[in-house]
Amino acid sequence: MVQRQVPRPAELLELMRFRRIDLDGRRRRLSSALSIDDLRTIAKRRTPAAAFDYTDGAAEREISMARSVQAFEDIEFHPSILRDVSQVDTTAQILGGSSAQPFGIAPTGFTRLMQTEGEVAGAGAAGAAGIPFTLSTLGTTSIEEVRAANPLGRNWFQLYVMTQREISYGLVERAAAAGYDTLFFTVDTPVAGARLRDVRNGFSIPPQLSLGTVVDAIPRPWWWWDFLTTAKLEFASLSETGGTVGELLNSAMDPSIDFDDLAEIRAMWPGKLAVKGVQTLEDARKLADLGVDAIVLSNHGGRQLDRAPVPFHLLPEVAREVGDDLEIILDTGIRSGADIVAAIALGADFTLIGRAYLYGLMAGGREGVDRAIAILTDEVERTMKLLQVQSLQELGPQHVTQLSRLTPLAADSRGRRAARP
């Protein structure tokens, strides 16, 4: 029989310790976010549909994006045992320098659209965390302003080669003069992908007021207050604005760029050069032969060619073939620190986060980006400790198995397709 007694008042008082209410709404909602998915939920609640969908969406049926996220879920970890992991070292060496974590912030276009602090928030948070920040050609903060926001940290610049070559060349010169140490030459955007959410939302740059946007703004007055009371929302490096993102890209980008353009940019740029948007092993081999410093395995976050290769699936083979000849960076689909650890284990030297940081930005500006970085940092460290590795260098293919969901077909001698065994 269980013996029962009347609770003593003193014991009840010990249990009745209520958490102090935080009157700072931003700090309160960010502290409640325990994952990047939590930040996404907050961001969706606080951001107008057109701006959120511009960030969250991808091309056409969004199959590439979904597959890239799923690929990280379809893994199995294999932890070691009885290793001292009271301390772990998350420091990565990449492109001639160090990063406190094995991830940096990816280039994202029109970032002030998501939240008015934009690239300044991202660069400042990256500098504080000791990780690199990458500014996009389509950024809404200038090369020099980002440098001022992150004066002691590592700044990288992502370059689109445009029809008017002198614009691109001028950006290269400005980035070099501002002390950026790495240039990302982007090769997966000869034309804009079909981002159907933007079309359905009637999204344009700059955003236009309509009956729909006014109705959508009613529960989100803070976003519109920021938009209407801060500097005009426009591209910092391009003078041309007005129209959808796709229309702007198609008017600016040059589908005729080739390896000669890469050689010309390489000759102009004094720092490290990475080619972003590599999606086949053959192209990775060619770039290794050309002596570029790094490649970024990326399908542009699923925002260009739908049904494009999944970068995480390409990674092990590319790492085996060219990993000794150049550095390998991976983006697309990363939503957790465990994803980052899996990528490093399978051969990536570094990773980039795009949407993961933007969800934090939309959820709470600079503090939201800090929170996103903190979440990923905690997850990286915890995953390493649970795998019982002390440093990134100890991670290897023995720690991760990619489980099969999509099985490629192999062609026979007559060109017919049959499932691989």
Contacts in CASP RR format, 6 or more apart in sequence:
PFRMAT RR
TARGET T0000
AUTHOR 0000-0000-0000
METHOD contacts of the structure
MODEL  1
MVQRQVPRPAELLELMRFRRIDLDGRRRRLSSALSIDDLRTIAKRRTPAA
AFDYTDGAAEREISMARSVQAFEDIEFHPSILRDVSQVDTTAQILGGSSA
QPFGIAPTGFTRLMQTEGEVAGAGAAGAAGIPFTLSTLGTTSIEEVRAAN
PLGRNWFQLYVMTQREISYGLVERAAAAGYDTLFFTVDTPVAGARLRDVR
NGFSIPPQLSLGTVVDAIPRPWWWWDFLTTAKLEFASLSETGGTVGELLN
SAMDPSIDFDDLAEIRAMWPGKLAVKGVQTLEDARKLADLGVDAIVLSNH
GGRQLDRAPVPFHLLPEVAREVGDDLEIILDTGIRSGADIVAAIALGADF
TLIGRAYLYGLMAGGREGVDRAIAILTDEVERTMKLLQVQSLQELGPQHV
TQLSRLTPLAADSRGRRAARP
22 28 0 8 1.000
22 31 0 8 1.000
26 364 0 8 1.000
26 367 0 8 1.000
27 367 0 8 1.000
29 42 0 8 1.000
29 363 0 8 1.000
29 364 0 8 1.000
30 39 0 8 1.000
30 42 0 8 1.000
30 363 0 8 1.000
30 364 0 8 1.000
30 367 0 8 1.000
30 368 0 8 1.000
30 371 0 8 1.000
32 38 0 8 1.000
33 39 0 8 1.000
33 42 0 8 1.000
33 360 0 8 1.000
33 363 0 8 1.000
33 371 0 8 1.000
33 375 0 8 1.000
34 375 0 8 1.000
35 336 0 8 1.000
35 375 0 8 1.000
36 335 0 8 1.000
36 336 0 8 1.000
36 356 0 8 1.000
36 359 0 8 1.000
36 372 0 8 1.000
36 375 0 8 1.000
36 376 0 8 1.000
37 335 0 8 1.000
39 356 0 8 1.000
39 359 0 8 1.000
39 360 0 8 1.000
39 363 0 8 1.000
39 368 0 8 1.000
39 371 0 8 1.000
39 372 0 8 1.000
39 375 0 8 1.000
40 56 0 8 1.000
40 355 0 8 1.000
40 359 0 8 1.000
42 359 0 8 1.000
42 360 0 8 1.000
42 362 0 8 1.000
42 363 0 8 1.000
42 364 0 8 1.000
43 52 0 8 1.000
43 55 0 8 1.000
43 114 0 8 1.000
43 358 0 8 1.000
43 359 0 8 1.000
43 360 0 8 1.000
43 361 0 8 1.000
43 362 0 8 1.000
43 363 0 8 1.000
44 52 0 8 1.000
44 56 0 8 1.000
46 220 0 8 1.000
46 222 0 8 1.000
46 223 0 8 1.000
46 362 0 8 1.000
46 363 0 8 1.000
46 364 0 8 1.000
47 55 0 8 1.000
47 114 0 8 1.000
47 115 0 8 1.000
47 220 0 8 1.000
47 223 0 8 1.000
47 362 0 8 1.000
48 207 0 8 1.000
48 213 0 8 1.000
48 216 0 8 1.000
48 217 0 8 1.000
48 220 0 8 1.000
48 223 0 8 1.000
48 224 0 8 1.000
49 201 0 8 1.000
49 216 0 8 1.000
50 198 0 8 1.000
50 201 0 8 1.000
50 202 0 8 1.000
50 203 0 8 1.000
50 207 0 8 1.000
50 213 0 8 1.000
50 216 0 8 1.000
51 113 0 8 1.000
51 114 0 8 1.000
51 203 0 8 1.000
51 207 0 8 1.000
51 223 0 8 1.000
51 362 0 8 1.000
52 362 0 8 1.000
53 197 0 8 1.000
53 198 0 8 1.000
53 201 0 8 1.000
53 203 0 8 1.000
54 110 0 8 1.000
54 113 0 8 1.000
54 114 0 8 1.000
54 195 0 8 1.000
54 197 0 8 1.000
54 198 0 8 1.000
54 201 0 8 1.000
54 203 0 8 1.000
54 245 0 8 1.000
55 108 0 8 1.000
55 114 0 8 1.000
55 355 0 8 1.000
55 358 0 8 1.000
55 359 0 8 1.000
55 362 0 8 1.000
56 197 0 8 1.000
56 355 0 8 1.000
57 65 0 8 1.000
57 195 0 8 1.000
57 197 0 8 1.000
57 303 0 8 1.000
58 64 0 8 1.000
58 65 0 8 1.000
58 195 0 8 1.000
58 301 0 8 1.000
58 302 0 8 1.000
58 303 0 8 1.000
58 306 0 8 1.000
59 65 0 8 1.000
59 193 0 8 1.000
59 194 0 8 1.000
59 195 0 8 1.000
59 196 0 8 1.000
59 302 0 8 1.000
59 303 0 8 1.000
59 304 0 8 1.000
59 305 0 8 1.000
59 306 0 8 1.000
60 193 0 8 1.000
60 194 0 8 1.000
60 196 0 8 1.000
60 306 0 8 1.000
61 306 0 8 1.000
62 302 0 8 1.000
62 306 0 8 1.000
63 306 0 8 1.000
63 307 0 8 1.000
64 299 0 8 1.000
64 301 0 8 1.000
64 302 0 8 1.000
64 305 0 8 1.000
64 306 0 8 1.000
64 307 0 8 1.000
64 308 0 8 1.000
64 310 0 8 1.000
64 332 0 8 1.000
65 301 0 8 1.000
65 302 0 8 1.000
65 303 0 8 1.000
65 332 0 8 1.000
65 333 0 8 1.000
67 310 0 8 1.000
67 406 0 8 1.000
68 299 0 8 1.000
68 301 0 8 1.000
68 302 0 8 1.000
68 310 0 8 1.000
68 311 0 8 1.000
68 312 0 8 1.000
68 332 0 8 1.000
68 333 0 8 1.000
69 333 0 8 1.000
69 335 0 8 1.000
70 405 0 8 1.000
71 310 0 8 1.000
71 312 0 8 1.000
71 313 0 8 1.000
71 333 0 8 1.000
71 402 0 8 1.000
72 312 0 8 1.000
72 333 0 8 1.000
72 334 0 8 1.000
72 335 0 8 1.000
72 336 0 8 1.000
72 338 0 8 1.000
72 339 0 8 1.000
72 342 0 8 1.000
74 402 0 8 1.000
74 403 0 8 1.000
74 404 0 8 1.000
74 405 0 8 1.000
75 342 0 8 1.000
75 400 0 8 1.000
75 401 0 8 1.000
75 402 0 8 1.000
75 403 0 8 1.000
76 400 0 8 1.000
76 401 0 8 1.000
76 403 0 8 1.000
77 338 0 8 1.000
77 342 0 8 1.000
77 383 0 8 1.000
77 386 0 8 1.000
77 387 0 8 1.000
77 399 0 8 1.000
77 400 0 8 1.000
78 387 0 8 1.000
78 398 0 8 1.000
78 399 0 8 1.000
78 400 0 8 1.000
78 401 0 8 1.000
79 386 0 8 1.000
79 387 0 8 1.000
79 388 0 8 1.000
79 399 0 8 1.000
80 387 0 8 1.000
80 388 0 8 1.000
80 389 0 8 1.000
80 399 0 8 1.000
81 388 0 8 1.000
82 388 0 8 1.000
83 388 0 8 1.000
83 389 0 8 1.000
83 390 0 8 1.000
84 390 0 8 1.000
85 384 0 8 1.000
85 385 0 8 1.000
85 388 0 8 1.000
85 389 0 8 1.000
85 390 0 8 1.000
87 390 0 8 1.000
88 381 0 8 1.000
88 384 0 8 1.000
88 385 0 8 1.000
88 389 0 8 1.000
88 390 0 8 1.000
88 391 0 8 1.000
89 390 0 8 1.000
89 391 0 8 1.000
89 392 0 8 1.000
90 100 0 8 1.000
90 101 0 8 1.000
90 102 0 8 1.000
90 377 0 8 1.000
90 380 0 8 1.000
90 381 0 8 1.000
90 384 0 8 1.000
90 392 0 8 1.000
91 98 0 8 1.000
91 99 0 8 1.000
91 100 0 8 1.000
91 101 0 8 1.000
91 391 0 8 1.000
91 392 0 8 1.000
92 98 0 8 1.000
92 99 0 8 1.000
92 101 0 8 1.000
92 102 0 8 1.000
92 344 0 8 1.000
92 349 0 8 1.000
92 350 0 8 1.000
92 392 0 8 1.000
93 99 0 8 1.000
93 349 0 8 1.000
94 132 0 8 1.000
94 294 0 8 1.000
94 327 0 8 1.000
94 329 0 8 1.000
94 349 0 8 1.000
94 350 0 8 1.000
95 156 0 8 1.000
95 181 0 8 1.000
95 182 0 8 1.000
95 272 0 8 1.000
95 274 0 8 1.000
95 293 0 8 1.000
95 294 0 8 1.000
95 327 0 8 1.000
95 350 0 8 1.000
96 181 0 8 1.000
96 272 0 8 1.000
97 154 0 8 1.000
97 181 0 8 1.000
99 130 0 8 1.000
99 131 0 8 1.000
99 132 0 8 1.000
99 154 0 8 1.000
99 350 0 8 1.000
100 129 0 8 1.000
100 130 0 8 1.000
100 131 0 8 1.000
101 129 0 8 1.000
101 130 0 8 1.000
101 131 0 8 1.000
101 373 0 8 1.000
101 376 0 8 1.000
101 377 0 8 1.000
101 380 0 8 1.000
102 340 0 8 1.000
102 341 0 8 1.000
102 344 0 8 1.000
102 350 0 8 1.000
102 351 0 8 1.000
102 380 0 8 1.000
102 392 0 8 1.000
103 131 0 8 1.000
103 334 0 8 1.000
103 337 0 8 1.000
103 340 0 8 1.000
103 350 0 8 1.000
103 351 0 8 1.000
103 352 0 8 1.000
103 353 0 8 1.000
103 376 0 8 1.000
103 380 0 8 1.000
104 126 0 8 1.000
104 131 0 8 1.000
104 132 0 8 1.000
104 133 0 8 1.000
104 134 0 8 1.000
104 350 0 8 1.000
104 351 0 8 1.000
104 352 0 8 1.000
104 353 0 8 1.000
105 122 0 8 1.000
105 123 0 8 1.000
105 125 0 8 1.000
105 126 0 8 1.000
105 131 0 8 1.000
105 132 0 8 1.000
105 133 0 8 1.000
105 134 0 8 1.000
105 352 0 8 1.000
105 353 0 8 1.000
105 354 0 8 1.000
105 357 0 8 1.000
106 134 0 8 1.000
106 331 0 8 1.000
106 352 0 8 1.000
106 353 0 8 1.000
106 354 0 8 1.000
106 357 0 8 1.000
107 134 0 8 1.000
107 135 0 8 1.000
107 136 0 8 1.000
107 137 0 8 1.000
107 139 0 8 1.000
107 156 0 8 1.000
107 157 0 8 1.000
107 158 0 8 1.000
107 184 0 8 1.000
107 186 0 8 1.000
108 136 0 8 1.000
108 139 0 8 1.000
108 354 0 8 1.000
108 357 0 8 1.000
108 358 0 8 1.000
109 136 0 8 1.000
109 138 0 8 1.000
109 139 0 8 1.000
109 140 0 8 1.000
110 138 0 8 1.000
110 139 0 8 1.000
110 140 0 8 1.000
110 205 0 8 1.000
110 233 0 8 1.000
110 235 0 8 1.000
110 245 0 8 1.000
111 118 0 8 1.000
111 119 0 8 1.000
111 122 0 8 1.000
111 136 0 8 1.000
111 139 0 8 1.000
111 140 0 8 1.000
111 141 0 8 1.000
111 358 0 8 1.000
111 361 0 8 1.000
112 118 0 8 1.000
112 119 0 8 1.000
112 139 0 8 1.000
112 140 0 8 1.000
112 141 0 8 1.000
112 233 0 8 1.000
113 140 0 8 1.000
113 205 0 8 1.000
113 207 0 8 1.000
113 233 0 8 1.000
114 358 0 8 1.000
114 361 0 8 1.000
114 362 0 8 1.000
115 121 0 8 1.000
115 223 0 8 1.000
115 226 0 8 1.000
115 361 0 8 1.000
115 362 0 8 1.000
115 364 0 8 1.000
115 365 0 8 1.000
116 226 0 8 1.000
116 227 0 8 1.000
116 230 0 8 1.000
117 361 0 8 1.000
117 365 0 8 1.000
117 366 0 8 1.000
118 140 0 8 1.000
118 141 0 8 1.000
118 361 0 8 1.000
118 365 0 8 1.000
119 133 0 8 1.000
119 135 0 8 1.000
119 139 0 8 1.000
119 140 0 8 1.000
119 141 0 8 1.000
119 145 0 8 1.000
119 146 0 8 1.000
119 149 0 8 1.000
120 141 0 8 1.000
120 145 0 8 1.000
120 146 0 8 1.000
120 149 0 8 1.000
120 366 0 8 1.000
121 361 0 8 1.000
121 365 0 8 1.000
121 366 0 8 1.000
121 368 0 8 1.000
121 369 0 8 1.000
122 133 0 8 1.000
122 149 0 8 1.000
122 357 0 8 1.000
122 361 0 8 1.000
122 366 0 8 1.000
122 369 0 8 1.000
123 133 0 8 1.000
123 135 0 8 1.000
123 141 0 8 1.000
123 146 0 8 1.000
123 149 0 8 1.000
123 150 0 8 1.000
123 155 0 8 1.000
124 133 0 8 1.000
124 149 0 8 1.000
124 150 0 8 1.000
124 366 0 8 1.000
124 369 0 8 1.000
125 357 0 8 1.000
125 366 0 8 1.000
125 368 0 8 1.000
125 369 0 8 1.000
125 370 0 8 1.000
125 373 0 8 1.000
126 132 0 8 1.000
126 133 0 8 1.000
126 150 0 8 1.000
126 153 0 8 1.000
126 154 0 8 1.000
126 373 0 8 1.000
127 133 0 8 1.000
127 150 0 8 1.000
127 152 0 8 1.000
127 153 0 8 1.000
127 154 0 8 1.000
128 370 0 8 1.000
129 370 0 8 1.000
129 373 0 8 1.000
129 377 0 8 1.000
130 153 0 8 1.000
130 154 0 8 1.000
131 154 0 8 1.000
131 373 0 8 1.000
132 153 0 8 1.000
132 154 0 8 1.000
132 155 0 8 1.000
132 156 0 8 1.000
132 182 0 8 1.000
133 146 0 8 1.000
133 150 0 8 1.000
133 153 0 8 1.000
133 154 0 8 1.000
133 155 0 8 1.000
133 156 0 8 1.000
134 155 0 8 1.000
134 156 0 8 1.000
134 157 0 8 1.000
134 158 0 8 1.000
134 184 0 8 1.000
134 352 0 8 1.000
135 141 0 8 1.000
135 143 0 8 1.000
135 146 0 8 1.000
135 155 0 8 1.000
135 156 0 8 1.000
135 157 0 8 1.000
135 158 0 8 1.000
135 180 0 8 1.000
136 158 0 8 1.000
137 157 0 8 1.000
137 158 0 8 1.000
137 159 0 8 1.000
137 160 0 8 1.000
137 168 0 8 1.000
137 171 0 8 1.000
137 186 0 8 1.000
137 237 0 8 1.000
137 238 0 8 1.000
138 160 0 8 1.000
138 235 0 8 1.000
138 237 0 8 1.000
138 238 0 8 1.000
139 235 0 8 1.000
139 236 0 8 1.000
139 237 0 8 1.000
140 233 0 8 1.000
140 234 0 8 1.000
140 235 0 8 1.000
140 236 0 8 1.000
141 149 0 8 1.000
141 236 0 8 1.000
142 236 0 8 1.000
142 237 0 8 1.000
143 157 0 8 1.000
143 171 0 8 1.000
143 174 0 8 1.000
143 175 0 8 1.000
143 178 0 8 1.000
143 180 0 8 1.000
143 236 0 8 1.000
143 237 0 8 1.000
144 174 0 8 1.000
144 178 0 8 1.000
145 236 0 8 1.000
146 155 0 8 1.000
147 155 0 8 1.000
147 178 0 8 1.000
147 179 0 8 1.000
147 180 0 8 1.000
154 181 0 8 1.000
154 182 0 8 1.000
155 178 0 8 1.000
155 179 0 8 1.000
155 180 0 8 1.000
155 181 0 8 1.000
156 180 0 8 1.000
156 181 0 8 1.000
156 182 0 8 1.000
156 183 0 8 1.000
156 184 0 8 1.000
157 171 0 8 1.000
157 172 0 8 1.000
157 175 0 8 1.000
157 180 0 8 1.000
157 182 0 8 1.000
157 183 0 8 1.000
157 184 0 8 1.000
158 183 0 8 1.000
158 184 0 8 1.000
158 186 0 8 1.000
158 276 0 8 1.000
159 168 0 8 1.000
159 171 0 8 1.000
159 172 0 8 1.000
159 183 0 8 1.000
159 184 0 8 1.000
159 185 0 8 1.000
159 186 0 8 1.000
159 265 0 8 1.000
160 168 0 8 1.000
160 186 0 8 1.000
160 189 0 8 1.000
160 252 0 8 1.000
160 253 0 8 1.000
161 168 0 8 1.000
161 185 0 8 1.000
161 253 0 8 1.000
161 254 0 8 1.000
161 257 0 8 1.000
161 261 0 8 1.000
161 265 0 8 1.000
162 168 0 8 1.000
162 252 0 8 1.000
162 253 0 8 1.000
162 254 0 8 1.000
163 252 0 8 1.000
163 253 0 8 1.000
163 254 0 8 1.000
164 252 0 8 1.000
167 237 0 8 1.000
167 238 0 8 1.000
168 265 0 8 1.000
169 268 0 8 1.000
171 237 0 8 1.000
172 183 0 8 1.000
172 265 0 8 1.000
172 268 0 8 1.000
172 269 0 8 1.000
173 268 0 8 1.000
175 183 0 8 1.000
176 269 0 8 1.000
176 270 0 8 1.000
176 271 0 8 1.000
181 271 0 8 1.000
181 272 0 8 1.000
182 271 0 8 1.000
182 272 0 8 1.000
182 273 0 8 1.000
182 274 0 8 1.000
182 293 0 8 1.000
183 265 0 8 1.000
183 269 0 8 1.000
183 271 0 8 1.000
183 272 0 8 1.000
183 273 0 8 1.000
183 274 0 8 1.000
184 274 0 8 1.000
184 275 0 8 1.000
184 276 0 8 1.000
184 296 0 8 1.000
185 262 0 8 1.000
185 265 0 8 1.000
185 273 0 8 1.000
185 274 0 8 1.000
185 275 0 8 1.000
185 276 0 8 1.000
186 276 0 8 1.000
186 277 0 8 1.000
187 257 0 8 1.000
187 262 0 8 1.000
187 275 0 8 1.000
187 276 0 8 1.000
187 277 0 8 1.000
187 278 0 8 1.000
188 276 0 8 1.000
188 277 0 8 1.000
188 279 0 8 1.000
188 298 0 8 1.000
188 299 0 8 1.000
188 300 0 8 1.000
188 304 0 8 1.000
188 305 0 8 1.000
189 249 0 8 1.000
189 253 0 8 1.000
189 300 0 8 1.000
189 304 0 8 1.000
190 253 0 8 1.000
190 254 0 8 1.000
190 255 0 8 1.000
190 257 0 8 1.000
191 249 0 8 1.000
191 250 0 8 1.000
191 253 0 8 1.000
191 255 0 8 1.000
192 245 0 8 1.000
192 246 0 8 1.000
192 247 0 8 1.000
192 248 0 8 1.000
192 249 0 8 1.000
192 250 0 8 1.000
192 253 0 8 1.000
192 304 0 8 1.000
193 246 0 8 1.000
193 249 0 8 1.000
193 303 0 8 1.000
193 304 0 8 1.000
193 305 0 8 1.000
194 306 0 8 1.000
195 245 0 8 1.000
195 246 0 8 1.000
195 303 0 8 1.000
197 203 0 8 1.000
198 244 0 8 1.000
198 245 0 8 1.000
198 246 0 8 1.000
199 244 0 8 1.000
202 210 0 8 1.000
202 244 0 8 1.000
203 244 0 8 1.000
203 245 0 8 1.000
204 242 0 8 1.000
204 243 0 8 1.000
204 244 0 8 1.000
205 233 0 8 1.000
205 234 0 8 1.000
205 235 0 8 1.000
205 241 0 8 1.000
205 242 0 8 1.000
205 243 0 8 1.000
205 244 0 8 1.000
205 245 0 8 1.000
205 248 0 8 1.000
206 232 0 8 1.000
206 233 0 8 1.000
206 234 0 8 1.000
206 241 0 8 1.000
206 242 0 8 1.000
207 213 0 8 1.000
207 227 0 8 1.000
207 233 0 8 1.000
217 223 0 8 1.000
217 224 0 8 1.000
227 233 0 8 1.000
234 241 0 8 1.000
235 241 0 8 1.000
238 248 0 8 1.000
238 252 0 8 1.000
240 248 0 8 1.000
240 251 0 8 1.000
240 252 0 8 1.000
241 248 0 8 1.000
242 248 0 8 1.000
259 290 0 8 1.000
262 275 0 8 1.000
262 290 0 8 1.000
262 292 0 8 1.000
265 273 0 8 1.000
266 273 0 8 1.000
266 292 0 8 1.000
272 293 0 8 1.000
272 294 0 8 1.000
273 292 0 8 1.000
273 293 0 8 1.000
273 294 0 8 1.000
274 292 0 8 1.000
274 293 0 8 1.000
274 294 0 8 1.000
274 295 0 8 1.000
274 296 0 8 1.000
274 327 0 8 1.000
274 329 0 8 1.000
275 287 0 8 1.000
275 292 0 8 1.000
275 294 0 8 1.000
275 295 0 8 1.000
275 296 0 8 1.000
276 295 0 8 1.000
276 296 0 8 1.000
276 298 0 8 1.000
277 295 0 8 1.000
277 296 0 8 1.000
277 297 0 8 1.000
277 298 0 8 1.000
277 299 0 8 1.000
277 300 0 8 1.000
278 284 0 8 1.000
278 287 0 8 1.000
278 295 0 8 1.000
278 296 0 8 1.000
278 297 0 8 1.000
278 298 0 8 1.000
278 318 0 8 1.000
279 297 0 8 1.000
279 298 0 8 1.000
279 299 0 8 1.000
279 308 0 8 1.000
279 309 0 8 1.000
279 311 0 8 1.000
279 314 0 8 1.000
280 309 0 8 1.000
280 314 0 8 1.000
281 314 0 8 1.000
281 317 0 8 1.000
281 318 0 8 1.000
281 321 0 8 1.000
284 295 0 8 1.000
284 297 0 8 1.000
284 318 0 8 1.000
284 321 0 8 1.000
284 322 0 8 1.000
285 321 0 8 1.000
285 322 0 8 1.000
287 295 0 8 1.000
287 322 0 8 1.000
287 326 0 8 1.000
288 295 0 8 1.000
288 322 0 8 1.000
288 323 0 8 1.000
288 325 0 8 1.000
288 326 0 8 1.000
291 325 0 8 1.000
291 326 0 8 1.000
292 326 0 8 1.000
293 326 0 8 1.000
293 327 0 8 1.000
294 326 0 8 1.000
294 327 0 8 1.000
294 328 0 8 1.000
294 329 0 8 1.000
294 349 0 8 1.000
295 318 0 8 1.000
295 322 0 8 1.000
295 326 0 8 1.000
295 327 0 8 1.000
295 328 0 8 1.000
295 329 0 8 1.000
296 329 0 8 1.000
296 330 0 8 1.000
296 331 0 8 1.000
296 352 0 8 1.000
297 311 0 8 1.000
297 314 0 8 1.000
297 315 0 8 1.000
297 318 0 8 1.000
297 328 0 8 1.000
297 329 0 8 1.000
297 330 0 8 1.000
297 331 0 8 1.000
297 332 0 8 1.000
297 348 0 8 1.000
298 311 0 8 1.000
298 330 0 8 1.000
298 331 0 8 1.000
298 332 0 8 1.000
298 352 0 8 1.000
299 305 0 8 1.000
299 308 0 8 1.000
299 309 0 8 1.000
299 310 0 8 1.000
299 311 0 8 1.000
299 332 0 8 1.000
300 308 0 8 1.000
300 332 0 8 1.000
301 331 0 8 1.000
301 332 0 8 1.000
301 333 0 8 1.000
301 354 0 8 1.000
301 355 0 8 1.000
302 308 0 8 1.000
302 332 0 8 1.000
310 332 0 8 1.000
311 330 0 8 1.000
311 331 0 8 1.000
311 332 0 8 1.000
312 330 0 8 1.000
312 332 0 8 1.000
312 333 0 8 1.000
312 342 0 8 1.000
312 343 0 8 1.000
312 346 0 8 1.000
312 402 0 8 1.000
313 402 0 8 1.000
313 406 0 8 1.000
315 328 0 8 1.000
315 330 0 8 1.000
315 343 0 8 1.000
315 346 0 8 1.000
315 347 0 8 1.000
315 348 0 8 1.000
316 346 0 8 1.000
316 347 0 8 1.000
316 397 0 8 1.000
316 402 0 8 1.000
318 328 0 8 1.000
319 328 0 8 1.000
319 346 0 8 1.000
319 347 0 8 1.000
319 348 0 8 1.000
322 328 0 8 1.000
323 347 0 8 1.000
327 349 0 8 1.000
327 350 0 8 1.000
328 347 0 8 1.000
328 348 0 8 1.000
328 349 0 8 1.000
328 350 0 8 1.000
329 348 0 8 1.000
329 349 0 8 1.000
329 350 0 8 1.000
329 351 0 8 1.000
329 352 0 8 1.000
330 343 0 8 1.000
330 348 0 8 1.000
330 350 0 8 1.000
330 351 0 8 1.000
330 352 0 8 1.000
331 351 0 8 1.000
331 352 0 8 1.000
331 353 0 8 1.000
331 354 0 8 1.000
333 339 0 8 1.000
333 355 0 8 1.000
334 340 0 8 1.000
334 343 0 8 1.000
334 351 0 8 1.000
334 352 0 8 1.000
334 353 0 8 1.000
334 354 0 8 1.000
334 356 0 8 1.000
335 355 0 8 1.000
335 356 0 8 1.000
336 376 0 8 1.000
336 379 0 8 1.000
337 376 0 8 1.000
337 379 0 8 1.000
337 380 0 8 1.000
337 383 0 8 1.000
338 379 0 8 1.000
338 383 0 8 1.000
339 351 0 8 1.000
340 351 0 8 1.000
340 376 0 8 1.000
340 379 0 8 1.000
340 380 0 8 1.000
341 380 0 8 1.000
341 383 0 8 1.000
341 384 0 8 1.000
341 387 0 8 1.000
341 395 0 8 1.000
342 400 0 8 1.000
343 351 0 8 1.000
344 351 0 8 1.000
344 392 0 8 1.000
344 395 0 8 1.000
344 396 0 8 1.000
345 395 0 8 1.000
345 396 0 8 1.000
345 397 0 8 1.000
345 399 0 8 1.000
345 400 0 8 1.000
346 396 0 8 1.000
346 397 0 8 1.000
346 400 0 8 1.000
346 402 0 8 1.000
347 396 0 8 1.000
347 397 0 8 1.000
353 372 0 8 1.000
353 376 0 8 1.000
356 372 0 8 1.000
356 376 0 8 1.000
357 369 0 8 1.000
357 372 0 8 1.000
357 373 0 8 1.000
359 372 0 8 1.000
360 368 0 8 1.000
360 369 0 8 1.000
360 371 0 8 1.000
360 372 0 8 1.000
361 368 0 8 1.000
361 369 0 8 1.000
361 372 0 8 1.000
363 371 0 8 1.000
364 371 0 8 1.000
384 390 0 8 1.000
384 392 0 8 1.000
384 395 0 8 1.000
387 395 0 8 1.000
387 399 0 8 1.000
389 395 0 8 1.000
389 399 0 8 1.000
407 419 0 8 1.000
407 420 0 8 1.000
408 420 0 8 1.000
409 417 0 8 1.000
409 418 0 8 1.000
409 419 0 8 1.000
409 420 0 8 1.000
410 417 0 8 1.000
410 418 0 8 1.000
410 419 0 8 1.000
410 420 0 8 1.000
411 417 0 8 1.000
411 418 0 8 1.000
412 418 0 8 1.000
END
